[in-house]
Amino acid sequence: MKNFPRISSFMIICILGAFTLFMGGCGGSDNAENPTSPIVKNTQFGTVEGLVTQDGQTYAWLGIPFAKPPVGNLRWKAPADPASWTGNLKTQQFGNACSQLGSLYGPPPAGMDYGLANVDTINEPIGNEDCLNLNIWRPATDEKNLPVLVFIHGGSWKTGSGIMYNGATLANKANAVVITTNYRVGMFGWLNHPALKTGNALDDSGNFGTLDLITALKFVKNNIANFGGDPANITTMGQSAGAGNIYSLIVSPLTKDLLHKAIPMSLGLSTSVPATTYATTLLQQLLIADKTPTVTDAATANTYLATKSNDWIRGYLYSKSTTDLMGLTTITALGSPPNNFRDGTVIPTDPTAAINNGDFRNVPPIIGNTSDSIRSSRPASTLRRR
């Protein structure tokens, strides 16, 4: 396996403490594996074939699809179950990272070491909209009912990927099943505009990234016993935006029985009202970039949009390529995308009130901060050109 970023000492303490906390309480179903190969496992959608890591101590399954690719007319929709497959799906290399701009804290481009930024791709579009996949590591044993840790990456809700973290070492040291997962980020993960409303409460929530994480947790709950994990002992862990996502999952009414313990680090509950400001600015900038007749600035863009129906606006947004959309994210006027809308379906309209009323996942937590979360840059030695 390749080298991965060094984890701070505090994070290691949190991890080890967490596993002390959740090692007890075993249960769950039998391991429905292929008896001839420990790296061939069944899932509800088909069979996956993983690999044995180079040191022989870990089994890994990389890039397992847990939802349909959110492309085409599924771009700003709640995730749907993937199509079932026949035969063994080779899950021996990471799947795509989600679409984002290259950054010091995002996934490395193809062919580069993990944890090393590529200065040539900073602020350049990387990743792919077809990105809803997760990765599983477990010790190379036949032990069953192991504790399960699902790590949710950070990145300010606009960068990052499950590719950034190697779960092999942690799986062995903690004797656990370790999972990293992707979720849509930026404008693909959270976008709210009347033109995108369909009458479906999940689609209309705008919380596509949050729903991706819920869907990933459902996949884990339904399938992890086949990988030797205990579906009644799932801990979510995340840093920065990953921690903010964990709190959103804790208050969501859609996560019952999906998580049993939590380790949020370096951020608290962070949600926003479902304002359309970002989406409106996005539309303005798209019209300006397209040199639309009569449109020269935000005001004339609004005048132009006032003459268009929601159907037209929806079609216009969906007609744009990933590159068209990502190319605008460096424009100052656009600002940072919102996240975790308080929509009343995926996330309560008043999360604090929900907590005060006891309407949340009251799970045992370990809460803290990593030592380097507020660092503004990496040492120059971690930057590399291809």
Steps between C-alpha positions, in 0.01 A plus 500: 500500500613859452598742774223711646487826698634489856220513756545733795572350842167620629318323220684178581397533864140556392510199270647265759266628767207457268583139434533441873150641523339300221681166509232355727153392405538242224215361298384499140453247226730231363759585238349404164833487318615285214656201681779472242633855529509743795509798263178409317197632685130529430310829516132567441586623149751235395831335584820699546857376473759691700870449555757407760732790586871465428589418861239223502340630819191670360216430259371802309205576272540831321254706300182306585202684348230568759270708276432569135734753341336841567542615142263618228151548640619363838749786552299690765292211629505281807725194450338185361605137542759386246404256228573142602785322324582140415834329550776634722542877492873572532538745789877521504565866431346822625202641315467860387520786744201735478521810279687787664784742450849372570634622836755426769231313692328312221564161340821455302481475123536155346845353534612713794576393855226550756539805719714683245348803333567570133558871445408462132138412582426757771181684401461269199197267468578145613289199587179384338127529564487118487653461846265331748726221618654385827803301616521219757801360688510218754770279659598196292329259738169316505381671819139617494295769676784750500425862596442730201644850452370724220733796443349812338755731339514874549579776253260790572221311321664579166813282481623163621440131435507160664804434282709721730510251786646151523298289743732198496719591799206604715305185409787284623592698811139531614392157369206666330334555165591849376309683227557827317236645274444768241211743495415779259664830591459864405216596269440134415453411867283789615293721272160655553293675235125498422570381146648177637192410704315187387249437777719224644598600852847345486585649160360836605706510821815599312699285746647267240834455675329424831274249327807339341642439847170358624492266200858392566408422863202296378733301276730438796211398724360258243824343379781532752430165670616333179837672547526389862362819653233537766205700359391579857834664583560780247701807601517809279815709518592820318714810515409860415213487248493126569415582861234749390348227285496261796299747707260540207460122488438494875212748474356357177176304541619271216792335683320278750703182569774611255759620753568398858799712609665815370842669498465856365823702499574868445152628421155519655149493356502713184183546297353775283159619394400383151563841341516526121771770499781271386290335227380840374857629482601182319231562238607862461862405442407225254297745291784752505755233403275393212489861372122482505345790304397792726686346797804693616486479878301356792215750463443435130534125566218523753288690249564230243421219746172668596376426147581128526297216646631260763501229232732712285730580793515134603584394146765771476672383820491136395638584157826623648800269507701431814776722360255784430382494859835442670658777294288756684591395852810723507291812431494715812135594453394137533652451844495169686209261447260446791464166675260293709177689438247512782228373268274319749534163325866400499605747769257659750407863447628563855772245588562656841134463594506142376796427728335673795188291439700178487416449133845392380731197495608498863821303444822487709746761362868579522536872421824689451727688266794397286817699555544622142146576382550874479826487308471709185753310291718192481879506510655549158647151522153352460442668163590316186482558130434217259 
